[in-house]
Amino acid sequence: MREAAMWRKMQGISMEGDEELLAGKCGSGVKAARKRDEWMTELPPERKHVDGLMLPSERAWKAKMEYLQAYNEFASLASNEEERKRSLEEELMDNYKKDKQSKSLLQKHQEEIRSEEKNTPSNRQRRKTGWGNIRGSLGTVRKIWQVVDNV
């Protein structure tokens, strides 16, 4: 109604009540229409969160957000599971290497050489007499000189 009064004023036509409409004094009709428009287009706050009263676009948005949330949760669970599996495999490999492949071939070879050196007869003799045993070495030297003198 106010728009019609404005149009009439621009055209130079005046009707009874146009001044009141343009001044806003006759607010009951205009304000009631605005309140009705809001009431018809928007839900009150206590009813906005009810699924049955949602607009189709709101339902689609809610479904999309629920899907994204579920997808992110699944992805995080899957990555946690993958990380746990990877760490378990690494731990198993480390344990296997410690049990089965703890020494390299070089280390095994060096140990074999050491054990052979310990078991040779000359080393057994040295261990019995000892490197620092002067009597044992002097006794051996005397025996050698006796053999040489007799020849």
MODELLER restraints for C-alpha pairs under 7 A, 6 or more apart:
rsr = mdl.restraints
at = mdl.atoms
rsr.add(forms.Gaussian(group=physical.xy_distance, feature=features.Distance(at['CA:2:A'], at['CA:21:A']), mean=5.60, stdev=0.5))
rsr.add(forms.Gaussian(group=physical.xy_distance, feature=features.Distance(at['CA:2:A'], at['CA:22:A']), mean=6.35, stdev=0.5))
rsr.add(forms.Gaussian(group=physical.xy_distance, feature=features.Distance(at['CA:5:A'], at['CA:18:A']), mean=5.33, stdev=0.5))
rsr.add(forms.Gaussian(group=physical.xy_distance, feature=features.Distance(at['CA:5:A'], at['CA:21:A']), mean=6.96, stdev=0.5))
rsr.add(forms.Gaussian(group=physical.xy_distance, feature=features.Distance(at['CA:5:A'], at['CA:22:A']), mean=6.88, stdev=0.5))
rsr.add(forms.Gaussian(group=physical.xy_distance, feature=features.Distance(at['CA:8:A'], at['CA:14:A']), mean=6.17, stdev=0.5))
rsr.add(forms.Gaussian(group=physical.xy_distance, feature=features.Distance(at['CA:20:A'], at['CA:26:A']), mean=5.75, stdev=0.5))
rsr.add(forms.Gaussian(group=physical.xy_distance, feature=features.Distance(at['CA:117:A'], at['CA:123:A']), mean=6.95, stdev=0.5))
rsr.add(forms.Gaussian(group=physical.xy_distance, feature=features.Distance(at['CA:129:A'], at['CA:136:A']), mean=5.70, stdev=0.5))
